[in-house]
């Protein structure tokens, strides 16, 4: 992640003095790596909670929609009601697939350095 100005860097950290020191030394990459939890896109407890909440809501909507299809199938003879139930369930399935893709991509992006080190065999 690149920053254009020193104030922009200082806004993204809790320790302004440390950020300024690293910036003045021209060692911004190491500072960013050492303070990775302060940057958006990196793993924090809040992002983990958001991912879990989003996934739980998607799965809940998916299960409820397909349960609605089963209930509609056995409780009514209306083709229109069954079509609406299946359409809603299909949309719920689509939402779940996209949520899994986004959450999986988010996790992969947040842990890309660890993954690259594992793939290349770098220990340090």
C-alpha positions as protocol buffer text, in pm:
chain_id: "A"
residue {
  index: 1
  type: UNK
  ca { x: 0 y: 0 z: 0 }
}
residue {
  index: 2
  type: UNK
  ca { x: 150 y: 335 z: -101 }
}
residue {
  index: 3
  type: UNK
  ca { x: 83 y: 668 z: 63 }
}
residue {
  index: 4
  type: UNK
  ca { x: 137 y: 1000 z: -102 }
}
residue {
  index: 5
  type: UNK
  ca { x: 193 y: 1222 z: 198 }
}
residue {
  index: 6
  type: UNK
  ca { x: 324 y: 1197 z: 551 }
}
residue {
  index: 7
  type: UNK
  ca { x: -7 y: 1321 z: 707 }
}
residue {
  index: 8
  type: UNK
  ca { x: -193 y: 1041 z: 527 }
}
residue {
  index: 9
  type: UNK
  ca { x: 44 y: 790 z: 688 }
}
residue {
  index: 10
  type: UNK
  ca { x: 4 y: 946 z: 1028 }
}
residue {
  index: 11
  type: UNK
  ca { x: -374 y: 929 z: 1009 }
}
residue {
  index: 12
  type: UNK
  ca { x: -357 y: 552 z: 964 }
}
residue {
  index: 13
  type: UNK
  ca { x: -150 y: 471 z: 1272 }
}
residue {
  index: 14
  type: UNK
  ca { x: -180 y: 500 z: 1646 }
}
residue {
  index: 15
  type: UNK
  ca { x: 185 y: 592 z: 1690 }
}
residue {
  index: 16
  type: UNK
  ca { x: 248 y: 910 z: 1490 }
}
residue {
  index: 17
  type: UNK
  ca { x: 606 y: 947 z: 1608 }
}
residue {
  index: 18
  type: UNK
  ca { x: 697 y: 596 z: 1489 }
}
residue {
  index: 19
  type: UNK
  ca { x: 533 y: 653 z: 1151 }
}
residue {
  index: 20
  type: UNK
  ca { x: 719 y: 978 z: 1104 }
}
residue {
  index: 21
  type: UNK
  ca { x: 1047 y: 814 z: 1202 }
}
residue {
  index: 22
  type: UNK
  ca { x: 1005 y: 534 z: 950 }
}
residue {
  index: 23
  type: UNK
  ca { x: 897 y: 781 z: 682 }
}
residue {
  index: 24
  type: UNK
  ca { x: 1198 y: 1005 z: 737 }
}
residue {
  index: 25
  type: UNK
  ca { x: 1429 y: 705 z: 715 }
}
residue {
  index: 26
  type: UNK
  ca { x: 1267 y: 597 z: 390 }
}
residue {
  index: 27
  type: UNK
  ca { x: 1176 y: 263 z: 543 }
}
residue {
  index: 28
  type: UNK
  ca { x: 800 y: 278 z: 497 }
}
residue {
  index: 29
  type: UNK
  ca { x: 770 y: -82 z: 374 }
}
residue {
  index: 30
  type: UNK
  ca { x: 901 y: -227 z: 700 }
}
residue {
  index: 31
  type: UNK
  ca { x: 684 y: 8 z: 901 }
}
residue {
  index: 32
  type: UNK
  ca { x: 375 y: -101 z: 707 }
}
residue {
  index: 33
  type: UNK
  ca { x: 464 y: -467 z: 750 }
}
residue {
  index: 34
  type: UNK
  ca { x: 520 y: -423 z: 1126 }
}
residue {
  index: 35
  type: UNK
  ca { x: 191 y: -237 z: 1169 }
}
residue {
  index: 36
  type: UNK
  ca { x: -22 y: -444 z: 931 }
}
residue {
  index: 37
  type: UNK
  ca { x: -322 y: -459 z: 1164 }
}
residue {
  index: 38
  type: UNK
  ca { x: -369 y: -83 z: 1137 }
}
residue {
  index: 39
  type: UNK
  ca { x: -444 y: -94 z: 765 }
}
residue {
  index: 40
  type: UNK
  ca { x: -774 y: -174 z: 593 }
}
residue {
  index: 41
  type: UNK
  ca { x: -781 y: -514 z: 430 }
}
residue {
  index: 42
  type: UNK
  ca { x: -566 y: -676 z: 695 }
}
residue {
  index: 43
  type: UNK
  ca { x: -691 y: -931 z: 945 }
}
residue {
  index: 44
  type: UNK
  ca { x: -842 y: -782 z: 1261 }
}
residue {
  index: 45
  type: UNK
  ca { x: -1101 y: -904 z: 1506 }
}
residue {
  index: 46
  type: UNK
  ca { x: -1360 y: -673 z: 1353 }
}
residue {
  index: 47
  type: UNK
  ca { x: -1304 y: -796 z: 997 }
}
residue {
  index: 48
  type: UNK
  ca { x: -1323 y: -1153 z: 1123 }
}
residue {
  index: 49
  type: UNK
  ca { x: -1653 y: -1075 z: 1296 }
}
residue {
  index: 50
  type: UNK
  ca { x: -1790 y: -906 z: 983 }
}
residue {
  index: 51
  type: UNK
  ca { x: -1696 y: -1208 z: 770 }
}
residue {
  index: 52
  type: UNK
  ca { x: -1857 y: -1450 z: 1014 }
}
residue {
  index: 53
  type: UNK
  ca { x: -2171 y: -1239 z: 1042 }
}
residue {
  index: 54
  type: UNK
  ca { x: -2204 y: -1204 z: 665 }
}
residue {
  index: 55
  type: UNK
  ca { x: -2155 y: -1575 z: 611 }
}
residue {
  index: 56
  type: UNK
  ca { x: -2400 y: -1666 z: 888 }
}
residue {
  index: 57
  type: UNK
  ca { x: -2667 y: -1436 z: 744 }
}
residue {
  index: 58
  type: UNK
  ca { x: -2616 y: -1575 z: 393 }
}
residue {
  index: 59
  type: UNK
  ca { x: -2642 y: -1935 z: 512 }
}
residue {
  index: 60
  type: UNK
  ca { x: -2948 y: -1854 z: 723 }
}
residue {
  index: 61
  type: UNK
  ca { x: -3122 y: -1688 z: 425 }
}
residue {
  index: 62
  type: UNK
  ca { x: -3027 y: -1984 z: 203 }
}
residue {
  index: 63
  type: UNK
  ca { x: -3165 y: -2244 z: 446 }
}
residue {
  index: 64
  type: UNK
  ca { x: -3484 y: -2046 z: 512 }
}
residue {
  index: 65
  type: UNK
  ca { x: -3549 y: -1995 z: 141 }
}
residue {
  index: 66
  type: UNK
  ca { x: -3512 y: -2362 z: 54 }
}
residue {
  index: 67
  type: UNK
  ca { x: -3721 y: -2461 z: 357 }
}
residue {
  index: 68
  type: UNK
  ca { x: -3984 y: -2225 z: 217 }
}
residue {
  index: 69
  type: UNK
  ca { x: -3968 y: -2410 z: -115 }
}
residue {
  index: 70
  type: UNK
  ca { x: -4030 y: -2743 z: 58 }
}
residue {
  index: 71
  type: UNK
  ca { x: -4315 y: -2600 z: 267 }
}
residue {
  index: 72
  type: UNK
  ca { x: -4473 y: -2437 z: -40 }
}
residue {
  index: 73
  type: UNK
  ca { x: -4442 y: -2758 z: -241 }
}
residue {
  index: 74
  type: UNK
  ca { x: -4630 y: -2967 z: 16 }
}
residue {
  index: 75
  type: UNK
  ca { x: -4878 y: -2706 z: 142 }
}
residue {
  index: 76
  type: UNK
  ca { x: -5021 y: -2555 z: -177 }
}
residue {
  index: 77
  type: UNK
  ca { x: -5117 y: -2653 z: -529 }
}
residue {
  index: 78
  type: UNK
  ca { x: -5046 y: -2306 z: -669 }
}
residue {
  index: 79
  type: UNK
  ca { x: -4784 y: -2308 z: -942 }
}
residue {
  index: 80
  type: UNK
  ca { x: -4737 y: -1931 z: -901 }
}
residue {
  index: 81
  type: UNK
  ca { x: -4657 y: -1960 z: -529 }
}
residue {
  index: 82
  type: UNK
  ca { x: -4414 y: -2244 z: -595 }
}
residue {
  index: 83
  type: UNK
  ca { x: -4246 y: -2045 z: -873 }
}
residue {
  index: 84
  type: UNK
  ca { x: -4202 y: -1745 z: -645 }
}
residue {
  index: 85
  type: UNK
  ca { x: -4058 y: -1968 z: -369 }
}
residue {
  index: 86
  type: UNK
  ca { x: -3810 y: -2132 z: -607 }
}
residue {
  index: 87
  type: UNK
  ca { x: -3711 y: -1792 z: -748 }
}
residue {
  index: 88
  type: UNK
  ca { x: -3641 y: -1656 z: -399 }
}
residue {
  index: 89
  type: UNK
  ca { x: -3445 y: -1972 z: -315 }
}
residue {
  index: 90
  type: UNK
  ca { x: -3241 y: -1937 z: -634 }
}
residue {
  index: 91
  type: UNK
  ca { x: -3157 y: -1578 z: -542 }
}
residue {
  index: 92
  type: UNK
  ca { x: -3061 y: -1694 z: -191 }
}
residue {
  index: 93
  type: UNK
  ca { x: -2831 y: -1954 z: -344 }
}
residue {
  index: 94
  type: UNK
  ca { x: -2673 y: -1688 z: -565 }
}
residue {
  index: 95
  type: UNK
  ca { x: -2620 y: -1461 z: -265 }
}
residue {
  index: 96
  type: UNK
  ca { x: -2456 y: -1745 z: -73 }
}
residue {
  index: 97
  type: UNK
  ca { x: -2222 y: -1828 z: -363 }
}
residue {
  index: 98
  type: UNK
  ca { x: -2118 y: -1463 z: -401 }
}
residue {
  index: 99
  type: UNK
  ca { x: -2076 y: -1421 z: -25 }
}
residue {
  index: 100
  type: UNK
  ca { x: -1848 y: -1725 z: -14 }
}
residue {
  index: 101
  type: UNK
  ca { x: -1648 y: -1592 z: -309 }
}
residue {
  index: 102
  type: UNK
  ca { x: -1610 y: -1247 z: -152 }
}
residue {
  index: 103
  type: UNK
  ca { x: -1525 y: -1377 z: 194 }
}
residue {
  index: 104
  type: UNK
  ca { x: -1282 y: -1631 z: 53 }
}
residue {
  index: 105
  type: UNK
  ca { x: -1120 y: -1365 z: -163 }
}
residue {
  index: 106
  type: UNK
  ca { x: -1104 y: -1125 z: 130 }
}
residue {
  index: 107
  type: UNK
  ca { x: -932 y: -1386 z: 345 }
}
residue {
  index: 108
  type: UNK
  ca { x: -690 y: -1475 z: 68 }
}
residue {
  index: 109
  type: UNK
  ca { x: -609 y: -1106 z: 11 }
}
residue {
  index: 110
  type: UNK
  ca { x: -555 y: -1044 z: 384 }
}
residue {
  index: 111
  type: UNK
  ca { x: -322 y: -1344 z: 413 }
}
residue {
  index: 112
  type: UNK
  ca { x: -150 y: -1319 z: 76 }
}
residue {
  index: 113
  type: UNK
  ca { x: 198 y: -1282 z: 227 }
}
residue {
  index: 114
  type: UNK
  ca { x: 162 y: -1598 z: 440 }
}
residue {
  index: 115
  type: UNK
  ca { x: 22 y: -1788 z: 142 }
}
residue {
  index: 116
  type: UNK
  ca { x: 307 y: -1675 z: -85 }
}
residue {
  index: 117
  type: UNK
  ca { x: 564 y: -1773 z: 178 }
}
residue {
  index: 118
  type: UNK
  ca { x: 403 y: -2116 z: 208 }
}
residue {
  index: 119
  type: UNK
  ca { x: 395 y: -2167 z: -168 }
}
residue {
  index: 120
  type: UNK
  ca { x: 755 y: -2059 z: -220 }
}
residue {
  index: 121
  type: UNK
  ca { x: 890 y: -2233 z: 91 }
}
residue {
  index: 122
  type: UNK
  ca { x: 1018 y: -1915 z: 256 }
}
residue {
  index: 123
  type: UNK
  ca { x: 1049 y: -1958 z: 633 }
}
residue {
  index: 124
  type: UNK
  ca { x: 1130 y: -1598 z: 720 }
}
